Amino acid sequence: MSLFKSEGCKHLTGINDTKHLTSEKEILTLPDEYSKEVYVPLVDPGKGLPINVEAKVGDHVKVGTLIGTRNMFGNLIPIYSPVSGVIKGEENILHGGLGRMAKHYVIENDFKYENVKVCEPFSLESDADTIIDAMQKLGLVGLGGAGFPTFIKYKGVKDIDTIIINGVECEPFLTTDYNAMIKESEELFLGASLMMKAAHAQRALICFKQNKVRVYEALKDKVHEYPGLELKLVPDVYPMGWEKLLCKTVTGRTYEKLPAEAHVIINNAQTAIELAKSSKTGFITRSKMLTVTGEGLKENANVIVPIGTKVSEIVRFMGGYTIDEGVVLLGGPMCSRGLMNDNCAILPQNDAITVLRKLKRRTQQCLRCGACTDHCPTNLQPVEIKIAYEHKDMDRMMALKPTVCIGCGLCSYVCPSQIEVNDFVKKAKALVMMEETKRKAAEAKKAEAAKPQGGKQ
Amino acid sequence: MKFGMNPGPYYRSNRSTTHIMMELMIGLAVIWLSAIVFYFMQSSANGVLAIVNPIIAMVTAVVVEALFMLPKTIKEKRNFKDLLDDVFHSYGYVSGMILALILPVATSWYAIVVSTIIGVGVAKMLFGGFGHNIFNPAIVGRIICQTCFLDKMAYDAEITTGATITTAMGSNGWSLDLLNTGHISFIDLLFGNYRGALGETFTIILLIVGIVLVIRKVIDWRAPVFYLATIYVATFIMGLCGGYGVDSFEYALVQVALGGVMFGAVFCLTDPVTSPTSRAGRVFFGMGAALITMLIRYCASAPEGVAYSILFMNLFTPLIDLAVKGLSKENTRRNIITTSVMGAVAIVGGLYLGFTKIDKMGFFNYEYSFADKTGEFTATINYAGEKDGIESYDVSVTGYVATNTEHNFGDVRTVFAGALAKYENGTEYPNYQFVVNDNGTSLDLTYEKDDAEQIIEGVLKLKTDNTNDTYTIVDSVSGYYLPTDVSTEEAVYSLEIADDYSIILTMADGHTSQDNNSMSYASMSFTIDIDYENKVVVATHLKSTGAGGGYGDAMLDFENTPYAPYLSDEAAMKLLNFYATYVNITTPVPFSTYEKYNTQTALIDTVNSDLHVGATYTANGFMYMMNRVIEYAQYYHQSLSAGKVVR
């Protein structure tokens, strides 16, 4: 308990119950009939810019055939076809990450799943550059939700001593990391070791919540066979899976922007598993385990689906919706935004489809209890931001720094008055970011004007 | 399926504002229940008020809020059920309950109603309702009540006047002598066994309820803990500077337990709407309130400073919010410095107050008064010196017995006094004899006012002298006094003994004996010597004088009357008999009203003679005074032995 600072996390009551819906159930594989067509977005999932398209409509593609490349910080990240078949054409459908319509290639699945090697197989004997290069060639992105290209974290870093394997999975409902870590523990260890190798790190901390007893039992015996690997049990609180909080909890280190500042690289557990799998074959990740769950679905289960499958198809496989009005989320209920429709393709970083009944709760006046301030992981004062936003007090809003908000939703979760606190903070964040840009531009203009004229002509 | 687009997260805590408020209400109900139990133990009239007052306040609050919400409800064409729902979620009744608990038990109903209307209506609804009020509605109500209805706020349903213990201690130099100034023990103070505002006295229960509410996350601990800690530390230093030594711990505890400090800390400072939202802000808020409480309590003329301090800090809340804006992990240095500076102010304040405000010697040049329905007594007690382990105190007590509707003895006594005054001129003083032929033991006394509208009858018991069939009335019934507006010279009395042995008295103009103004004065002085070793009152020299002057001086010695810890039955009998001689009380029996004043045996004539009731009350009042003197003397003696006070 802190005197002045925020608590920074909260145990979500009932979280175990929501996980229980799928955690111990059999993992299903999506039958072929539900993935006759898969969709590959032709936009960058980060900013929504068009990618360099390499394949053309009508091309026959295999699993791993290059569709296009996207550019991130000057690095080219390949985008591959997740199935084998023919590119039937283009279609404008909803992009789950951007929340708006985007151009997609429609690939007709021939269910042969012919693989193309995108890189040479590698192992623990390979050197760091080979592994990082393979990460880039594999187009491996963080599978925990953000979809950040993995190799960028490793490229050119120095003084990394710790790799953190994030298997915390603090969102309610989600159980994919949990199941993957139990079922593919060998790959997890191998992937973590490969990552250590790539970063020249001395240790890798495999982190998961202390209430995940089965994960601990599955990992505890074999972990000693891999030098440098340690299991770290973290408290069952939200947002424990947030990088900064996790890094502080397991290593005691803090950083401002990137974990590398604290000599740490953080990767999702499933990313490590997929890296290990690809290292043996040189094939890309073509399918993804999703937790398909929520009170709005007839069945709840973890399903392995080809990347690019439509949400509507997966919902159909699960028996369809059971509610008339609700939200469909690509991910857990805390951070995700409701989809406009379910005509939307699964991306590699998606880890769940959650269908929930629309919350019907009485919104009351803010009683200024400060619960949001008491729990904000980034030490914001959401209630003050809300007041400043409502009064359009830009200076006060800027002083409250809503830009550091990570959108974890804890402020709305704890709000006893059912106020959409998080929404206010997000709006204020957008306003402040705009204002900052504006002010910077104005300053630059001023500086320009103040510059002494003349000089070399 | 329809796709909802409402903003996330879609997973919410079950905890609602209604939950918080209901848990708060449960906490308040516990205090309310304690108050009901305590006041029923005092008297049923008080107990009923303790039940009724919060209900009045809550109903008023709900009605006021409904009236404020009515226009909007009509405009939006919503029905009565919606209105009720809105009122329920506006939580005015919580404010009403808190207000009732911080008002004294015998506050008149209309004072409560008006205070609630202003507190909830003006301080809350006019500002925009729940969540928008700047000031704590209950505190505003309390202050309005104190300002406008001070004489309608009584701490007991049956006693018209009386100060709170906090005020009493304030006027006695904030010394640690609880027993002396407040007439309660430390344990009484902690458990609320004394009169104060309805809910503020139960320190221990408040503390427990507060801790439970903190654990239940209904209230935040920062403001109350820093509030209490600041007061505790500052008063501890006060105690040290005041020379209490180790007892400073107790001194500081007493200061924290006094008045509304604990109630304010648990239920008013933690009101989320009117306190800062940030954790650092709440720390500053609590400390600021503590400083202002101390300023008002020790330096201003209002010992009950808690309400004002909270109102003041409510005013500062937006400023505090503005001052601590930013990320809560930043500015730790600023927070620590601010806290330290406020703490330092508290310590310096404690030093200053300790050296200037605590009056160590206020103790035995002491004046004490108590009042109840029977009258009012004031005592001055002076330490008269010590010799061979025997301490002497000079005590003088004056008082009057008021007339009231229950016992109109005052009328009768006044009439009788009038009769005496009339006879005094032509008859031998001080004895009057009425010789009667009847062998009964009573004599009817009747008087008529000049317009003969009202006839008051009283029965006067007379001392029977069996040998010559005479009835004796001793004249010097101390304190027979005529109302001030009728002087004995101007008033015309006629008294005659009728054939049926009635005394018929006619009184001239303007006699107001029917009113409560009629009163009988008396005064008494005595010296009490106490031998602590043998626990005996060695000698008590008692002199009683009637206000009329010269009706009788008498001496009474209580030779070696034991006490433990109060005067014995024997002593009580002696005193009463001494007194009763004047009015001839024949069959004294215990009178229960005075048990709470620790008079072991108070006595009264069982015969329905209002005349004697007055005399007995007077005797009882004096008896009580004597017991108090012994009590003080013991306490003072102990304090001296323990080195708590110096002579």
Interface residues (C-beta under 8 A of the other chain):
Chain A: S2 L3 F4 K5 S6 L12 T13 G14 T18 P172 G296 Y321 I323 D324 E325 G326 V327 V328 L329 G332 P333 M334 C335 S336 R337 G338 L339 M340 N341 D342 T354 L356 K358 L359 R361 R362 Q364 Q365 C366 L367 R368 C369 G370 T373 D374 C376 T378 N379 L380 Q381 V383 E384 R396 A399 L400 K401 V404 G409 S412 Y413 V414 C415 P416 S417 Q418 E420 N422 D423 K426
Chain B: M1 K2 F3 G4 M5 N6 P7 G8 P9 Y10 Y11 R12 S13 N14 R15 S16 T17 T18 H19 I20 H89 G129 F130 G131 H132 D220 R222 P272 V273 S275 P276 T277 S278 R279 A280 R282 V283 D321 L322 K325 G326 L327 S328 K329 E330 T332 N335
